[in-house]
Amino acid sequence: MSVDTNNRQKIFKKAIDDEKLKCLLEAAIFVYDRPLSIKEMKQTIFIHYHLTNKRIVAQLNKLTEDYQNRGIELIKVASGYRFQAASLLNEDLAHLFKEKAPRYSGAMLETLSLVAYKQPITRGAIEDIRGVAVSSHIIKTLIERNWIKVVGHKEVPGRPALYATTNDFLDYFSLKSLKDLPKPLEIEKEVIPK
């Protein structure tokens, strides 16, 4: 009688106590070069342990509490969990970096905003809303940064590409999902004070 691979894996899974689980989570997220999802954790660092998502999340929540009111915070973004400098320290920490953050043109930010809020959207629709042509360079730059991608084609003559944002876009702006984008009314109040 042969035991299939799935059953064999279940038989040989080890137990892990909460303290070791929390330490392993902390170390893995710290050393990984991008956000780490629970699925990736289970397929890599926890491959030999029997763990539920609920138990992993409970320890992630404890880690988040441990890092409150400190210089580092554990946050969840679209692709998973990552450590980052506490946001209230950004201005002071900017002096550590000799390279200035890339500056983006108003046209590029307007285009990115329209894709984020109106996705999926065609280049023609962006041009109609903005009232000006969208440079190929802008679309190319946003795709190269992996902030937008082609998610299909509109079923009209010419079949123009439909653009939408990516998880890299959400991660860069520390968002879990598109629901975390500021509401247009909030933006209007910040940009155009009365």
C-alpha positions in Angstrom: 0.0 0.0 0.0 1.5 3.3 -1.0 1.0 6.6 0.7 0.6 9.6 -1.6 2.8 12.6 -1.2 0.2 14.9 0.3 -0.6 12.4 3.1 3.1 11.8 3.7 3.7 15.5 4.0 0.9 15.8 6.5 2.2 12.9 8.6 5.7 14.4 8.9 4.7 18.0 9.8 6.3 19.3 13.0 4.8 21.3 15.8 6.1 24.8 16.6 5.5 26.9 19.8 4.2 30.4 19.6 7.4 32.1 20.7 9.5 30.3 18.0 6.8 31.0 15.5 6.8 34.7 16.3 10.7 34.8 16.1 10.7 33.0 12.8 8.1 35.4 11.3 10.1 38.4 12.5 13.4 37.1 11.1 11.9 36.0 7.7 10.1 39.3 7.1 13.2 41.2 8.2 15.6 39.4 5.8 13.2 39.0 2.8 13.8 41.6 0.1 10.1 42.2 -0.6 6.8 41.8 1.2 6.2 38.2 2.4 2.7 36.8 2.0 1.3 34.1 4.3 1.1 31.7 1.3 4.8 32.2 0.6 5.6 31.7 4.3 3.7 28.4 4.3 5.5 27.3 1.1 8.9 28.1 2.4 9.8 28.8 6.0 6.8 26.8 7.4 7.0 23.9 4.9 7.8 21.5 7.7 5.3 22.8 10.2 1.6 22.3 10.6 0.2 25.9 10.9 -3.1 27.5 10.2 -3.4 31.0 8.7 -5.3 32.0 11.8 -2.3 31.1 14.0 0.2 32.9 11.7 -2.0 36.0 11.7 -2.3 36.0 15.5 1.5 36.1 15.8 1.8 38.7 13.1 -0.6 40.8 15.1 1.5 40.3 18.2 4.6 41.4 16.3 2.7 44.5 15.0 1.9 45.4 18.7 5.6 44.8 19.7 6.7 47.3 17.1 4.2 50.1 18.1 5.8 53.3 19.2 9.2 52.3 17.8 11.3 53.4 14.8 10.3 50.4 12.8 6.8 49.1 12.1 5.4 45.9 10.6 2.8 46.7 8.0 0.6 44.7 5.7 0.6 45.8 2.0 -1.0 44.1 -1.0 1.8 41.6 -1.5 2.2 40.6 2.1 4.0 41.8 5.3 7.1 44.0 5.5 9.1 46.0 8.0 9.6 49.7 7.3 10.7 52.8 9.1 7.8 54.5 11.0 6.2 57.0 8.7 6.6 59.9 11.1 10.4 59.5 10.8 10.5 59.7 7.0 11.6 63.4 6.8 14.5 62.9 9.2 15.6 59.6 7.6 15.6 61.1 4.1 19.0 62.7 5.0 20.6 59.3 5.0 20.0 58.9 1.3 22.2 60.8 -1.1 20.0 60.1 -4.1 16.9 62.1 -4.3 13.6 60.4 -4.8 12.6 60.5 -8.4 10.4 63.4 -9.3 7.3 62.6 -11.3 5.7 65.1 -13.6 2.1 66.3 -12.9 1.1 64.5 -16.2 2.5 61.2 -14.9 0.8 61.5 -11.5 -2.5 62.5 -13.1 -2.3 59.5 -15.5 -1.5 57.1 -12.6 -4.3 58.6 -10.5 -6.8 58.1 -13.3 -5.7 54.5 -13.8 -6.0 53.9 -10.0 -9.4 55.4 -9.6 -11.0 54.5 -13.0 -9.5 51.1 -13.8 -9.6 49.4 -16.1 -9.2 52.4 -18.4 -8.0 53.0 -21.9 -5.4 55.6 -22.9 -8.1 57.3 -24.9 -10.3 57.6 -21.8 -7.4 59.1 -19.8 -6.9 61.7 -22.6 -10.6 62.5 -22.7 -10.6 63.2 -18.9 -7.3 65.1 -18.9 -8.1 67.0 -22.1 -4.6 66.4 -23.5 -2.7 63.6 -25.1 -0.9 61.1 -22.9 2.7 60.7 -23.8 3.9 57.2 -24.7 6.8 57.9 -22.4 4.4 58.2 -19.4 2.7 54.9 -20.1 6.0 53.2 -20.7 7.5 54.5 -17.5 4.5 53.4 -15.4 4.7 50.0 -17.0 8.5 49.7 -16.4 8.0 50.7 -12.7 5.4 47.9 -12.7 2.8 50.3 -11.3 0.3 49.6 -14.2 -0.2 46.8 -16.5 -2.4 45.8 -19.5 -5.3 43.7 -18.2 -7.1 43.3 -21.5 -8.5 45.1 -24.5 -11.7 47.0 -25.0 -14.1 45.4 -27.4 -14.3 48.3 -29.8 -12.6 49.0 -33.1 -8.8 49.1 -32.7 -9.1 47.1 -29.4 -7.3 49.6 -27.2 -5.4 48.3 -24.2 -7.1 48.5 -20.8 -4.8 49.5 -18.0 -5.0 48.7 -14.2 -2.7 49.1 -11.3 -0.5 46.3 -9.9 0.4 45.0 -6.4 3.8 46.8 -6.8 1.8 50.1 -7.0 -0.1 49.3 -3.9 3.1 48.2 -2.1 5.0 51.4 -3.1 2.3 53.5 -1.6 1.8 51.2 1.4 -1.7 50.3 0.5 -3.4 46.9 1.2 -5.9 47.3 -1.5 -7.5 50.0 -3.8 -10.1 50.6 -1.0 -7.3 52.3 0.9 -6.9 55.0 -1.7 -8.0 58.4 -0.4 -11.5 59.3 -1.5 -11.5 62.0 -4.3 -13.3 64.4 -1.9 -10.5 63.9 0.6 -7.9 64.8 -2.1 -9.9 67.8 -3.2 -10.0 69.2 0.4 -6.2 68.7 0.8 -5.2 70.1 -2.6 -7.8 72.9 -2.8 -8.3 74.4 0.7 -11.4 76.7 1.1 
